[in-house]
């Protein structure tokens, strides 16, 4: 895939002093035609310049902010791709919503970029414009974090609820099963008194007979009768074992126990590898509750997808305006005032970049001499390619991240 680069060069002498004519003169003189033909990227020349110190500060700020804003913007797209279950390519999701409410691909928006004075008034100080773009995207990042956290929490609740409806009796929660069993018998629920409690056990089907034969003797305690005779006291109430539900592999039993010694019984069951089940009457998830969770999850998902599409679009637009400001600042710092420069958008590939760079270096050889280099090797400093004698700023494509 090609890479997009914004290149800003000063006006050619002896050519009309307007951007459109200069663009045509430069592309003609440099021979960048046919497949190498760039498009004009309209950077407004009347942004509020301020002092040289302000421009230097803006250059430093942009160096720090540009990469971070890019990362956050592309993160929105990454989350959108994850949540939307999109079956196409990431590039298909890279849509920008234009002021007319019509969608456009990022390539189209970049090629037809027009400064939005309504969103970013040109009379505003550059530092304030930069800070406004940064703060707006960082606020959106905070909102995104909150929305994704809420969605993740809902998904977890949904997953847990689904687990309760699956698995065998040894692993899945039993509250719904137990509640249904007692309701069918028009009973209020398990026996729970000051002296008695109910224990639930998952017994392997092939050991059910063993359990029924021996459970009365599990956890026996010694007690002394009125005559002083010590006798073994069963913890399980005689004949209290009741089948709650059967499956092929396990049988769920309820046993009524003496509350004071219940742990003796449950420990004895654990020693014999019988599974003591937790019971929470509030844990039951009804079919209606499951359906409500599914509906909430789908609504939340659709809302986040819509929000991410809109937020990615807004963030990308803000980021490209930040790129335009960076081109403006670096061009003034390199070429001075008045702001007579032309910004061009190139889509380079491995074959044509070297030829275009060489043609630009030859056309603007005075910049090469001033810089003390041939202008063909490009170093990279946070998107701004510093080693070229002209302004060269990379614009990453979201689908390539």
C-alpha positions, 0 to 999 in steps of 0.5 A: 500500500502507498504512503501519503505524504504532505510536501510543502515548498515555497513559491517559485519565482517568476510564477503567478503569486496564487496557490493554484497557479503555483501548484500547477507551475511546480508540478510542471517544472518538477515533472511530477505528472502521470502516476506521480501527480499530487493533489493540492492540499489547501492549507489556509495562509491566513492562520493567526501567526503570532510571534516567532517564539509562539511558532517555535512553541507550536512546533514543539507542541505539535511534535509531542501531540501529533503522534499521540492524537494519531494513536488515539484516533486510530484506536477508535477505529480499532475498537470499532472493528472489534465491536462491530463484528465487521466482516470486510477490511478495516479500510471499509470502516474508514469513513468520514462524515462530511458536513453534508452528512454524506460519508467519504473514504479517508482518501477522498477526504484527504484529497479534497481537504478544506479547512473548516473555519466553523470548527477551527476559526482561523482568527484563533491563536494557533496555540489555542487551536492546537490545544482545542484539538488535543483536548477535544480528542482526549475528552473523547478518549475518556468517554470511550474508556467509560463506554467500553468499560460499561459494555465489557461489564454488560458482556461479563454479566451476559457470559456469567448468565449463560454459564448458569444455563450450561454445564452439568450439575457439578459445575453450573449454579443451581439456584434456578433449579432449586428455586423451581423445585421448591416452587413446583411443590409450593414450598417457600424454599430450603429449610433454614431455621435457628437449628436446621439448614439445608445442604446441596450436593452433586453426586456422581450418578454411579455413586448415588447408591453409596451416598444414600446408603452412608450419608446418615453416618457422615460427620457424626458427633458425640453427645451425652444423654440424660443418663450420661451415656455417650452416643453418636449423633447423625448430623443429617436429619434422617431420610431428609435426602431429596433428589432435586434434579437428575442428569446422566452424570450427576444427581443433585440432592438436598439434605437437611442438617443440624446447623451447629454441626453442618460443617462436619457433614460437608467436610465428610462429603468433600473427603469422599469427593462429593461436590458441595454446591453453593446456593444463593436464592437471589442468583437465579436468572430467569428466561425473561432476565436472560432475554433482557440482558441480551436486549441490553447488550445488543442496544449497548453494542449498537450505540457504541458502534454508532458513537465510535463511527462518529467519534473516529470521523471527528477525530480524523478530521481534527487530526488532519486539521492538526496536520495542516497547522503543522505544515503551516508552522513548519513552512513559516519557520523554514521559508519565512513570511509572508506565508507563500508556500504550496502544500501537495499531497503525494501517495508514494510507493517504493518505485516513485518516491525516489524519483519524485524526491529527486525532482523536487530537490532539483527544482528547489536546489537553493533549499538544498544548498541552504541545508547543506545536503542533496535532499534525497535522504529522509530521516523521520522525527514523529511524522516530520521527515527532518532531513529533506530541505522542504517540509515533508510530513507523513500521514498514516492511513488508519487501515495500515495500523 
